[in-house]
Amino acid sequence: MRALAFSLWASVVFVVMALVWGLAAGSQMIVFDGLYSLVSVGLSAISVAAHRIVAKGPDASYPWGRETWEPVAIVVKATALGGLCVYGSVNAVREILHGGRAVSAVSALVYAITASLLSVVVALVLLRASRSGSGLVRAEAAEWAGDAALSLVTLAGFAVAVALVRAGNEVAARYVDPALVIIVSMIYLWIPVRLFRGAFREILTMAAPAPVLSQVQRICEDIRAEYGFDESLVRAGTVGSRLDLEFAFVLGPDTPHRDVGSFDAVRAEIQRSLTAVGYHHSTSVVFTAQRRWVQWDN
């Protein structure tokens, strides 16, 4: 919650700085940067609201918990940011067709340096906070990390504009600002596309990410070998910060322990092993002597 609030206030500072600085320098690129952050502020507020909803936990209306609100918030955010990127690119193309835009190149360069430093600091703070497993915080960290990388691209572009102006080539320098908008908005577009894809997978209850699935399958196989089950199967899916799991163990005629106490011991060991995975988890464990009851691939 604190990490999301930090991201929200950092975005507010970034918005004010970018819009004021961009208008003063006459830079469409800096104004676009400010508008992108302005949209992020409103969407970060949505993230905070979603986090509060999730924190209420399960009840009669949400028997499995409210974690689905996390990917829903991310999908809304990714859609809005993607739309802004397309809009910015279209406007920049119009600028180029009308002869470019004259900007205060030195002022724009100073802004790019300042924005790069700010984005790096915020991204590092959020990346550290995202270790708790919250999908919302990871989304915020990814966005700020992207901001940091693209601020460096902007810095390089405005450095070229300064060099062109000092070389007396003001005509070419006029095209740098709209060209940067096109380049940066197209690169920015990858961030919402990636966020949308990951969040939509969770809404569709698709399989967990490969590294998580690999960990869970290894736990399942270790349990099977230790307790002498004939076969083990596992299903895993992530929904926000929750990992939904279903383990199934098929007992054979030579399985040594077939009593309820042994089955509860298996459940306890699974719970202990899952602490290393890093998610809040909802786990179901099934035992059967007939594989057809857990035949998921048919």
Backbone bond lengths (Angstrom), bond angles and torsions (degrees), N, CA, C in turn:
res aa  C-N    CA-C-N  psi(-1)  N-CA   C-N-CA  omega(-1)  CA-C   N-CA-C  phi
1 M - - - 1.463 - - 1.530 110.69 -
2 R 1.338 116.45 -44.50 1.469 120.35 178.65 1.521 111.46 -64.14
3 A 1.343 115.51 -37.54 1.466 119.27 179.65 1.522 111.01 -63.88
4 L 1.344 117.30 -41.00 1.466 121.03 178.93 1.517 111.08 -67.12
5 A 1.338 116.82 -39.75 1.466 120.37 177.81 1.527 110.33 -64.92
6 F 1.336 116.47 -39.33 1.469 120.81 177.45 1.523 110.62 -61.52
7 S 1.334 116.28 -44.58 1.460 120.56 178.35 1.528 111.18 -62.03
8 L 1.324 115.86 -39.40 1.469 120.57 179.74 1.516 111.57 -61.59
9 W 1.334 117.01 -48.93 1.471 119.95 -178.57 1.529 111.97 -70.44
10 A 1.325 117.02 -33.24 1.466 119.74 175.54 1.526 110.20 -63.76
11 S 1.327 116.16 -37.94 1.464 120.70 178.03 1.526 111.23 -66.00
12 V 1.332 117.15 -38.34 1.465 120.90 178.03 1.533 110.21 -61.15
13 V 1.323 115.81 -46.85 1.475 120.14 178.12 1.525 110.13 -59.67
14 F 1.325 116.27 -44.00 1.462 121.33 -178.43 1.528 111.37 -63.76
15 V 1.329 116.70 -40.78 1.470 121.42 -179.73 1.521 110.69 -61.12
16 V 1.331 116.79 -51.89 1.465 121.32 -177.86 1.527 110.20 -59.92
17 M 1.335 116.16 -46.38 1.462 120.64 -178.94 1.532 111.06 -61.33
18 A 1.337 116.98 -46.27 1.461 120.76 -175.12 1.522 112.44 -68.84
19 L 1.338 117.58 -44.23 1.463 119.96 -177.40 1.525 111.32 -66.70
20 V 1.325 116.58 -44.41 1.475 119.98 179.31 1.520 110.15 -65.08
21 W 1.306 116.31 -47.86 1.464 121.59 -177.67 1.535 110.52 -65.89
22 G 1.329 116.85 -41.18 1.458 120.26 -178.54 1.511 112.87 -65.21
23 L 1.345 116.77 -42.12 1.466 120.20 178.05 1.527 110.85 -66.13
24 A 1.336 116.61 -39.08 1.468 119.84 179.91 1.527 111.64 -66.68
25 A 1.343 116.54 -38.17 1.461 120.56 -178.32 1.525 112.57 -86.21
26 G 1.347 116.95 -10.53 1.458 120.39 -178.31 1.515 113.08 71.74
27 S 1.353 116.43 27.71 1.462 120.76 -174.77 1.523 112.03 -102.73
28 Q 1.331 115.96 119.90 1.461 120.83 175.00 1.525 110.61 -66.92
29 M 1.336 116.36 -32.85 1.463 120.62 -179.89 1.519 110.84 -62.93
30 I 1.329 117.45 -45.93 1.463 120.60 -178.57 1.519 110.49 -69.00
31 V 1.333 117.25 -39.19 1.470 120.27 177.20 1.530 109.84 -63.15
32 F 1.348 117.17 -41.87 1.459 120.65 177.07 1.530 110.40 -59.90
33 D 1.325 115.96 -41.67 1.459 120.46 177.88 1.530 110.42 -59.60
34 G 1.342 115.04 -41.40 1.461 119.65 178.84 1.522 112.35 -67.15
35 L 1.335 116.29 -41.70 1.469 119.97 179.15 1.528 110.82 -64.99
36 Y 1.327 116.62 -38.94 1.464 120.53 177.54 1.523 110.24 -60.15
37 S 1.345 115.31 -43.35 1.463 119.77 179.01 1.524 111.17 -69.90
38 L 1.351 117.00 -33.19 1.468 120.09 178.68 1.525 110.44 -63.73
39 V 1.333 116.20 -44.10 1.463 119.57 175.68 1.531 110.03 -61.75
40 S 1.325 116.23 -38.93 1.461 120.15 179.88 1.519 111.98 -63.31
41 V 1.355 116.93 -34.28 1.465 120.27 179.45 1.528 109.82 -60.76
42 G 1.347 115.51 -50.65 1.457 119.07 179.06 1.512 112.10 -61.59
43 L 1.329 116.26 -38.38 1.454 119.92 -178.89 1.527 111.80 -75.37
44 S 1.340 117.08 -29.05 1.462 119.56 174.23 1.522 110.04 -66.34
45 A 1.332 116.23 -34.50 1.459 119.95 175.86 1.534 110.19 -63.10
46 I 1.342 116.09 -37.24 1.468 120.05 175.15 1.526 110.22 -63.49
47 S 1.333 116.12 -39.87 1.461 120.48 178.81 1.521 111.39 -62.67
48 V 1.341 115.75 -42.50 1.469 120.00 178.28 1.526 110.21 -62.06
49 A 1.344 116.50 -43.21 1.470 120.69 179.22 1.531 110.33 -62.92
50 A 1.338 116.85 -41.58 1.466 120.46 178.85 1.521 110.79 -63.85
51 H 1.333 116.35 -39.03 1.462 120.56 178.96 1.528 110.61 -62.43
52 R 1.320 117.20 -40.87 1.462 121.02 179.09 1.525 111.05 -65.60
53 I 1.328 116.48 -38.01 1.466 120.05 177.65 1.530 110.22 -64.03
54 V 1.338 115.78 -45.38 1.470 120.26 -179.08 1.529 110.73 -62.03
55 A 1.350 116.08 -37.48 1.466 120.57 -177.19 1.524 113.16 -64.28
56 K 1.331 117.55 -18.27 1.472 120.28 179.08 1.517 111.88 -69.95
57 G 1.319 117.95 -20.30 1.460 121.63 175.80 1.519 113.61 76.32
58 P 1.327 115.93 -174.33 1.475 120.62 -177.65 1.521 112.43 -74.10
59 D 1.319 115.86 152.01 1.460 122.32 172.47 1.530 107.72 -154.00
60 A 1.326 116.92 -164.33 1.462 119.49 -177.65 1.522 112.42 -62.61
61 S 1.334 117.44 -34.82 1.464 121.23 -179.77 1.522 112.49 -79.47
62 Y 1.341 117.19 -30.36 1.462 122.70 -179.83 1.532 108.38 -125.64
63 P 1.328 117.73 75.40 1.469 119.70 -174.98 1.524 113.73 -63.87
64 W 1.330 117.91 -24.06 1.471 120.76 179.74 1.524 112.14 -100.31
65 G 1.336 117.81 5.15 1.457 120.43 -177.20 1.523 111.79 100.56
66 R 1.328 115.87 171.47 1.468 121.70 -175.13 1.537 113.24 -106.56
67 E 1.313 117.70 16.15 1.464 119.90 -174.20 1.527 114.06 -60.87
68 T 1.330 118.13 -20.72 1.475 120.05 179.71 1.519 111.54 -60.78
69 W 1.345 117.41 -24.58 1.464 119.75 177.77 1.529 112.12 -62.15
70 E 1.327 117.79 -25.64 1.468 120.37 179.08 1.527 111.72 -64.46
71 P 1.341 119.71 -56.80 1.468 118.19 178.52 1.524 113.23 -64.58
72 V 1.338 118.31 -29.90 1.472 119.93 176.83 1.524 109.80 -62.48
73 A 1.341 116.91 -45.31 1.468 120.67 178.39 1.522 111.31 -62.03
74 I 1.323 116.74 -38.20 1.463 120.58 -179.83 1.527 111.17 -67.91
75 V 1.333 117.82 -38.41 1.465 121.46 177.69 1.525 110.68 -62.83
76 V 1.335 117.11 -43.83 1.470 121.05 177.64 1.525 110.17 -60.52
77 K 1.333 115.11 -45.03 1.465 120.11 -179.22 1.530 111.27 -62.94
78 A 1.321 116.94 -47.13 1.463 121.12 -177.79 1.526 111.43 -63.31
79 T 1.330 117.67 -38.07 1.465 121.57 -179.87 1.529 110.75 -65.22
80 A 1.333 116.35 -44.05 1.469 120.30 -179.73 1.527 111.35 -65.52
81 L 1.319 117.15 -44.37 1.466 120.42 -179.36 1.529 111.38 -66.95
82 G 1.316 116.64 -37.59 1.464 119.70 177.04 1.515 111.99 -63.63
83 G 1.332 116.78 -41.17 1.461 120.90 177.66 1.514 112.16 -62.21
84 L 1.347 116.71 -39.84 1.462 120.75 178.89 1.523 111.07 -64.50
85 C 1.316 117.29 -38.79 1.464 120.73 179.26 1.527 111.18 -62.62
86 V 1.310 116.65 -43.91 1.473 120.47 178.72 1.526 110.34 -63.63
87 Y 1.340 116.46 -43.62 1.461 121.11 179.49 1.532 111.29 -61.58
88 G 1.335 116.93 -43.48 1.459 120.58 179.13 1.517 112.13 -62.60
89 S 1.320 117.09 -39.35 1.467 120.77 180.00 1.522 111.61 -64.69
90 V 1.331 116.49 -41.90 1.467 120.86 -179.82 1.530 110.46 -62.33
91 N 1.326 117.09 -44.27 1.466 120.48 179.34 1.524 111.54 -64.70
92 A 1.337 116.54 -37.75 1.463 119.83 -179.86 1.528 111.29 -66.36
93 V 1.318 117.05 -37.87 1.469 120.50 177.02 1.526 109.89 -61.94
94 R 1.329 116.56 -40.65 1.467 120.04 176.92 1.526 111.47 -61.46
95 E 1.339 116.47 -40.67 1.473 120.49 178.08 1.530 110.74 -59.98
96 I 1.312 116.32 -44.25 1.467 120.11 -178.88 1.526 110.70 -64.02
97 L 1.331 116.62 -41.48 1.462 120.62 179.82 1.521 112.52 -65.34
98 H 1.352 116.41 -22.35 1.460 120.85 179.62 1.522 112.77 -102.90
99 G 1.315 116.79 20.79 1.464 119.54 172.61 1.501 116.60 96.86
100 G 1.321 118.25 12.30 1.458 120.85 176.58 1.515 113.36 82.00
101 R 1.339 116.10 -166.03 1.471 121.69 -176.78 1.528 109.30 -143.26
102 A 1.343 115.68 130.24 1.460 121.04 175.89 1.531 109.19 -82.25
103 V 1.337 116.62 128.58 1.466 120.87 179.29 1.521 109.45 -130.20
104 S 1.340 115.50 163.23 1.466 121.45 172.18 1.521 107.26 -80.75
105 A 1.329 116.54 94.95 1.458 121.67 -169.90 1.523 112.93 -62.56
106 V 1.327 117.75 -40.13 1.463 120.59 -178.40 1.525 110.34 -66.04
107 S 1.333 116.58 -45.12 1.461 120.89 178.11 1.527 110.68 -60.70
108 A 1.331 116.36 -41.84 1.461 120.34 179.30 1.523 111.17 -64.68
109 L 1.330 116.77 -35.74 1.460 120.85 178.72 1.530 110.96 -65.94
110 V 1.332 116.59 -41.88 1.468 120.45 178.12 1.526 110.15 -62.91
111 Y 1.340 116.41 -39.96 1.468 119.98 177.16 1.527 110.59 -60.20
112 A 1.324 117.06 -45.16 1.469 121.16 -177.29 1.530 110.92 -60.92
113 I 1.327 116.78 -38.89 1.467 120.30 177.87 1.527 110.38 -64.61
114 T 1.342 116.04 -46.40 1.466 121.23 179.97 1.522 111.51 -62.17
115 A 1.332 116.90 -44.98 1.464 121.54 -179.24 1.522 111.47 -64.12
116 S 1.323 116.67 -38.23 1.468 120.32 179.54 1.521 111.09 -62.04
117 L 1.321 116.23 -46.08 1.469 120.69 -179.22 1.532 110.91 -63.94
118 L 1.345 116.45 -44.59 1.468 120.59 -179.77 1.530 111.17 -62.16
119 S 1.319 117.06 -44.55 1.464 120.99 -178.37 1.525 111.62 -64.58
120 V 1.315 117.04 -39.68 1.472 120.82 179.78 1.524 110.45 -62.86
121 V 1.337 116.63 -44.95 1.468 120.43 -178.93 1.529 110.74 -62.13
122 V 1.331 117.21 -48.37 1.469 120.99 -178.41 1.532 110.70 -64.28
123 A 1.320 117.08 -41.51 1.471 120.37 179.84 1.520 111.59 -61.71
124 L 1.316 117.26 -41.88 1.472 120.79 179.73 1.524 111.40 -64.06
125 V 1.330 116.80 -41.59 1.466 120.77 178.97 1.528 110.59 -62.63
126 L 1.336 116.78 -44.94 1.463 120.72 -177.69 1.532 112.24 -71.69
127 L 1.325 116.85 -35.19 1.467 119.43 177.36 1.522 110.50 -62.80
128 R 1.310 116.35 -38.17 1.464 119.72 177.28 1.529 110.53 -67.01
129 A 1.329 116.49 -42.15 1.471 120.34 -179.58 1.523 112.10 -68.99
130 S 1.338 118.31 -26.78 1.467 121.53 -175.90 1.524 112.67 -71.33
131 R 1.324 118.22 -7.35 1.461 121.18 178.34 1.526 111.89 -65.21
132 S 1.321 117.36 -16.55 1.465 120.81 178.84 1.528 112.05 -70.04
133 G 1.352 117.66 -14.54 1.462 121.30 175.91 1.509 115.31 100.97
134 S 1.351 119.31 0.62 1.458 121.00 -178.92 1.522 110.67 -72.20
135 G 1.348 115.81 126.32 1.456 119.42 178.39 1.515 112.20 -65.77
136 L 1.328 117.28 -32.99 1.463 121.29 179.83 1.526 110.69 -65.52
137 V 1.326 117.30 -43.55 1.465 120.40 179.87 1.518 110.62 -67.38
138 R 1.337 116.47 -38.45 1.466 119.08 176.67 1.522 111.19 -62.72
139 A 1.328 116.48 -37.83 1.461 120.25 178.04 1.527 110.78 -64.97
140 E 1.337 116.71 -42.58 1.460 120.72 177.72 1.527 110.76 -63.00
141 A 1.338 116.37 -43.33 1.460 120.12 -179.84 1.523 111.20 -62.89
142 A 1.346 116.62 -41.02 1.466 120.67 178.86 1.528 110.76 -62.53
143 E 1.324 115.86 -40.03 1.463 119.59 -179.16 1.527 111.35 -65.09
144 W 1.343 116.42 -45.89 1.467 119.62 -179.34 1.534 111.70 -68.72
145 A 1.328 117.14 -34.70 1.465 119.54 176.28 1.529 109.88 -63.78
146 G 1.330 115.67 -40.03 1.464 119.29 175.10 1.513 111.96 -63.82
147 D 1.342 116.37 -40.61 1.460 120.66 177.28 1.528 110.84 -58.74
148 A 1.338 115.46 -42.86 1.462 119.63 -178.69 1.524 111.26 -62.53
149 A 1.335 116.20 -45.58 1.463 119.92 -179.44 1.526 111.68 -64.27
150 L 1.333 116.20 -41.63 1.460 119.60 -177.40 1.519 112.47 -76.11
151 S 1.329 117.41 -24.95 1.466 119.56 173.08 1.525 110.21 -64.19
152 L 1.331 116.09 -33.88 1.465 119.75 176.92 1.528 110.79 -68.09
153 V 1.339 116.75 -36.33 1.465 120.32 175.12 1.522 110.29 -63.58
154 T 1.339 115.67 -43.38 1.470 120.47 178.00 1.518 110.89 -62.22
155 L 1.322 115.78 -40.89 1.472 120.43 178.79 1.529 109.94 -59.40
156 A 1.323 116.61 -45.41 1.469 120.04 -179.93 1.533 110.50 -63.19
157 G 1.339 116.69 -39.81 1.463 120.30 179.94 1.515 112.47 -63.81
158 F 1.328 116.89 -45.77 1.466 119.65 -179.97 1.528 111.39 -69.98
159 A 1.332 117.20 -27.65 1.469 119.37 174.21 1.531 109.79 -64.14
160 V 1.336 115.91 -38.45 1.478 120.35 176.24 1.528 109.76 -64.48
161 A 1.347 117.19 -41.12 1.468 120.81 -179.88 1.524 110.60 -62.45
162 V 1.346 117.01 -42.94 1.475 120.88 177.74 1.524 109.97 -60.37
163 A 1.335 117.16 -43.44 1.466 121.10 -179.62 1.522 111.48 -63.50
164 L 1.346 116.75 -40.19 1.467 120.63 179.51 1.524 111.58 -65.35
165 V 1.330 116.37 -42.09 1.462 120.42 179.50 1.521 110.51 -63.62
166 R 1.311 116.59 -44.89 1.480 119.87 -179.23 1.523 111.98 -68.08
167 A 1.359 116.03 -22.79 1.465 119.62 176.61 1.525 111.65 -86.10
168 G 1.351 115.95 0.33 1.452 120.55 178.54 1.511 114.67 82.57
169 N 1.315 117.22 16.37 1.469 121.40 -178.10 1.530 109.57 -107.65
170 E 1.353 115.27 63.50 1.469 119.97 -177.24 1.526 112.79 -64.76
171 V 1.325 118.08 -29.69 1.462 121.11 -178.93 1.524 110.32 -62.37
172 A 1.331 116.91 -47.41 1.470 120.27 178.81 1.529 110.94 -66.04
173 A 1.338 115.85 -35.29 1.470 120.12 -178.90 1.528 111.59 -63.36
174 R 1.334 118.02 -27.18 1.467 121.44 -179.37 1.537 112.41 -64.40
175 Y 1.335 116.92 -23.44 1.465 120.25 -177.57 1.530 113.24 -89.69
176 V 1.328 116.00 -9.73 1.468 119.25 -176.81 1.522 111.60 -64.93
177 D 1.344 117.15 -45.94 1.472 120.27 -175.25 1.531 112.57 -62.68
178 P 1.350 120.04 -52.44 1.473 118.26 178.16 1.521 113.15 -65.93
179 A 1.348 116.81 -32.14 1.468 118.94 177.15 1.528 110.52 -63.85
180 L 1.333 115.84 -38.53 1.464 119.80 177.56 1.522 111.37 -63.81
181 V 1.339 116.39 -39.06 1.471 119.70 178.60 1.524 110.14 -59.66
182 I 1.340 116.94 -44.48 1.466 120.38 -179.81 1.523 110.96 -63.91
183 I 1.333 115.90 -47.70 1.466 120.19 -178.00 1.527 110.77 -62.02
184 V 1.340 116.03 -49.67 1.466 120.33 -175.08 1.527 111.38 -68.54
185 S 1.332 117.22 -41.24 1.464 119.05 -179.05 1.521 111.30 -66.11
186 M 1.334 117.17 -35.16 1.457 119.35 177.36 1.530 111.56 -70.05
187 I 1.340 116.23 -35.26 1.469 119.02 175.76 1.520 109.97 -72.37
188 Y 1.340 115.96 -41.79 1.468 120.39 176.73 1.526 111.07 -56.12
189 L 1.314 115.50 -33.90 1.464 120.24 -175.63 1.524 111.48 -59.67
190 W 1.336 117.03 -28.15 1.456 120.20 -179.63 1.531 111.11 -64.65
191 I 1.353 117.50 -32.75 1.467 120.51 -178.20 1.529 110.90 -63.80
192 P 1.353 119.87 -55.25 1.463 117.97 178.34 1.524 113.73 -64.17
193 V 1.344 117.63 -31.58 1.467 119.54 177.77 1.526 110.20 -63.21
194 R 1.327 116.23 -44.61 1.464 120.50 -179.95 1.527 111.25 -66.71
195 L 1.335 116.77 -43.29 1.464 120.51 178.20 1.523 110.99 -63.04
196 F 1.342 116.10 -42.72 1.469 120.68 -179.93 1.523 110.56 -61.66
197 R 1.318 115.78 -44.47 1.465 119.82 -177.96 1.528 111.44 -62.10
198 G 1.345 116.24 -45.76 1.452 119.62 -179.36 1.514 112.88 -66.07
199 A 1.349 116.82 -43.81 1.465 120.61 -178.83 1.522 111.40 -68.61
200 F 1.338 116.50 -38.17 1.466 119.33 -179.48 1.522 111.05 -67.10
201 R 1.328 116.90 -32.92 1.473 120.65 174.80 1.528 109.91 -59.43
202 E 1.334 116.05 -40.22 1.464 119.97 -179.09 1.527 110.98 -69.94
203 I 1.323 116.97 -40.68 1.469 119.85 178.59 1.524 110.63 -62.35
204 L 1.336 116.32 -35.94 1.463 121.13 178.88 1.530 112.50 -82.50
205 T 1.346 116.33 3.83 1.474 123.22 -179.01 1.527 111.80 52.51
206 M 1.317 115.80 45.48 1.455 120.54 175.87 1.531 109.27 -79.23
207 A 1.322 116.42 176.89 1.462 121.22 -175.80 1.525 111.31 -62.74
208 A 1.328 115.39 153.02 1.460 121.61 177.76 1.532 110.04 -63.88
209 P 1.345 118.25 158.99 1.468 120.28 176.50 1.533 111.12 -53.77
210 A 1.306 115.48 149.79 1.468 121.32 -173.72 1.533 114.03 -53.61
211 P 1.344 120.07 -44.14 1.480 118.70 -179.85 1.525 112.35 -62.50
212 V 1.340 116.90 -39.90 1.465 121.03 179.51 1.524 109.77 -67.73
213 L 1.329 116.57 -45.16 1.461 121.21 -179.84 1.521 110.85 -60.77
214 S 1.324 116.45 -38.67 1.460 120.74 179.45 1.533 111.00 -64.00
215 Q 1.341 117.08 -42.13 1.460 121.24 177.81 1.528 111.61 -60.74
216 V 1.335 114.81 -46.31 1.456 120.27 -177.16 1.528 110.85 -65.81
217 Q 1.327 117.26 -41.28 1.462 120.68 179.09 1.527 111.08 -64.19
218 R 1.330 115.90 -35.52 1.463 119.19 178.42 1.533 110.94 -66.93
219 I 1.339 116.59 -40.91 1.466 120.79 176.22 1.522 110.29 -60.28
220 C 1.329 116.35 -45.29 1.463 121.80 -178.45 1.525 111.13 -62.04
221 E 1.316 117.23 -43.80 1.462 121.06 -178.78 1.530 111.15 -67.49
222 D 1.343 116.25 -38.43 1.473 119.64 178.01 1.533 110.68 -62.31
223 I 1.327 116.85 -41.66 1.460 121.39 178.58 1.530 110.01 -63.82
224 R 1.339 116.28 -43.80 1.476 120.22 -179.99 1.523 110.77 -58.30
225 A 1.335 116.10 -46.10 1.463 119.93 -177.92 1.529 111.30 -67.19
226 E 1.316 116.61 -39.92 1.468 120.45 -177.44 1.523 112.65 -66.68
227 Y 1.332 117.56 -39.14 1.461 120.70 -174.01 1.537 113.22 -100.50
228 G 1.315 117.05 0.62 1.456 120.26 173.74 1.514 115.71 74.52
229 F 1.335 117.32 30.57 1.466 119.64 175.85 1.526 109.18 -76.59
230 D 1.322 115.84 152.57 1.470 119.71 179.34 1.522 111.83 -69.84
231 E 1.317 115.91 -37.82 1.474 120.05 -174.15 1.519 109.30 -153.80
232 S 1.331 115.74 154.21 1.467 120.74 175.57 1.513 109.73 -136.55
233 L 1.306 115.51 144.58 1.466 121.53 177.82 1.521 107.84 -135.00
234 V 1.326 116.20 150.43 1.461 119.56 179.55 1.528 109.57 -144.29
235 R 1.319 115.65 140.25 1.463 122.88 171.04 1.513 107.50 -118.92
236 A 1.337 116.60 139.15 1.458 120.42 -178.70 1.521 110.42 -145.05
237 G 1.309 116.05 136.35 1.459 122.04 176.51 1.520 109.35 -147.21
238 T 1.324 116.85 144.40 1.460 120.72 177.81 1.518 109.86 -103.64
239 V 1.324 115.25 140.39 1.464 122.54 174.04 1.517 106.13 -132.70
240 G 1.342 116.42 99.64 1.453 119.64 -174.75 1.516 109.90 62.85
241 S 1.325 117.00 -125.19 1.465 121.43 -178.81 1.524 112.24 -92.18
242 R 1.339 117.93 6.22 1.462 121.45 -178.73 1.524 110.76 -105.03
243 L 1.313 115.38 137.09 1.462 122.12 175.58 1.519 107.90 -108.05
244 D 1.333 117.01 115.86 1.463 122.31 178.60 1.530 109.08 -93.31
245 L 1.321 116.35 126.81 1.452 121.22 -174.05 1.519 111.17 -131.01
246 E 1.320 115.30 144.33 1.461 120.93 169.74 1.524 108.26 -136.73
247 F 1.327 115.18 114.58 1.457 121.64 176.22 1.526 108.55 -99.62
248 A 1.313 116.40 142.15 1.462 120.52 175.39 1.523 109.05 -135.11
249 F 1.302 116.11 133.45 1.467 121.89 -179.94 1.527 109.02 -123.76
250 V 1.330 115.06 128.70 1.459 121.32 -179.60 1.533 108.94 -98.59
251 L 1.328 116.23 120.87 1.453 121.89 -179.87 1.520 109.86 -84.93
252 G 1.315 115.62 138.23 1.445 120.92 175.29 1.526 110.47 -109.11
253 P 1.307 117.58 175.76 1.465 120.36 -179.96 1.527 113.38 -62.15
254 D 1.343 117.07 -22.41 1.461 120.20 -178.44 1.529 112.93 -101.11
255 T 1.313 117.59 5.72 1.467 119.90 177.74 1.532 108.24 -64.63
256 P 1.353 118.12 122.28 1.475 119.78 -170.47 1.520 114.76 -71.17
257 H 1.330 118.97 -36.84 1.460 120.99 -174.04 1.534 109.52 -115.47
258 R 1.320 115.86 120.89 1.455 120.75 -174.58 1.530 111.92 -129.92
259 D 1.317 117.13 20.13 1.461 120.66 -176.70 1.525 110.18 -104.32
260 V 1.324 116.42 165.60 1.462 122.16 -176.77 1.523 111.40 -62.35
261 G 1.312 116.95 -37.52 1.467 119.88 179.22 1.518 112.19 -60.38
262 S 1.318 116.64 -41.13 1.467 120.91 178.28 1.527 111.26 -66.61
263 F 1.331 115.50 -39.58 1.460 119.02 179.10 1.539 111.05 -64.89
264 D 1.321 116.95 -38.91 1.463 120.17 177.29 1.529 111.30 -66.33
265 A 1.331 116.79 -33.44 1.463 120.54 176.25 1.527 110.37 -64.40
266 V 1.331 116.33 -38.29 1.470 120.90 176.42 1.528 109.85 -62.13
267 R 1.315 116.09 -45.75 1.472 120.32 179.52 1.531 111.03 -59.69
268 A 1.326 116.41 -43.50 1.462 120.47 -179.61 1.528 111.16 -63.54
269 E 1.323 116.76 -39.61 1.464 119.80 179.73 1.529 111.23 -68.37
270 I 1.314 116.68 -37.65 1.467 120.06 176.41 1.526 109.86 -61.57
271 Q 1.328 117.01 -44.53 1.459 120.91 179.65 1.523 111.19 -59.45
272 R 1.315 117.18 -42.89 1.470 120.90 178.83 1.527 111.07 -64.30
273 S 1.318 115.83 -42.27 1.471 120.03 -177.50 1.520 112.12 -67.13
274 L 1.326 117.36 -30.68 1.464 121.24 -176.06 1.524 113.36 -74.23
275 T 1.309 118.68 -12.62 1.479 120.25 179.79 1.527 111.28 -61.78
276 A 1.326 117.09 -26.63 1.468 120.83 -178.95 1.522 112.66 -79.42
277 V 1.325 117.91 -14.16 1.471 120.75 -176.58 1.518 111.47 -72.95
278 G 1.346 118.04 -34.55 1.459 120.88 173.03 1.502 116.90 97.65
279 Y 1.323 119.23 6.33 1.458 123.29 178.12 1.530 109.62 -114.64
280 H 1.335 115.73 154.54 1.453 119.34 162.22 1.520 105.71 -71.04
281 H 1.337 117.33 131.23 1.456 117.69 -172.22 1.525 112.78 -125.41
282 S 1.327 113.84 147.89 1.457 123.07 173.50 1.518 106.19 -115.59
283 T 1.352 116.39 115.36 1.456 120.43 -167.88 1.519 112.20 -122.68
284 S 1.327 115.16 134.27 1.465 122.17 173.18 1.519 107.77 -121.53
285 V 1.351 116.29 135.37 1.461 121.05 -179.39 1.523 108.77 -123.36
286 V 1.339 116.19 126.60 1.465 122.33 -175.84 1.531 109.27 -117.25
287 F 1.330 116.19 138.13 1.463 122.14 174.50 1.530 107.95 -123.40
288 T 1.324 116.11 134.55 1.468 119.90 -179.58 1.528 109.84 -152.85
289 A 1.306 115.30 153.78 1.462 119.80 174.23 1.524 111.05 -97.21
290 Q 1.337 117.47 -4.35 1.461 121.79 -179.31 1.534 109.38 -123.59
291 R 1.309 116.10 116.01 1.461 121.17 -173.78 1.523 112.41 -61.93
292 R 1.319 117.07 -27.24 1.471 119.45 -175.17 1.527 112.35 -60.92
293 W 1.333 118.15 -22.50 1.462 119.70 178.80 1.529 112.84 -75.35
294 V 1.306 116.66 -14.77 1.468 120.27 179.06 1.527 110.77 -127.14
295 Q 1.319 116.94 25.44 1.458 123.02 -179.08 1.530 108.44 -79.17
296 W 1.353 117.62 89.98 1.464 121.53 -174.82 1.533 112.87 -83.67
297 D 1.309 117.32 -18.51 1.468 119.02 -174.41 1.521 112.72 -89.72
298 N 1.329 118.68 8.57 1.470 121.01 176.87 1.517 110.90 -107.52
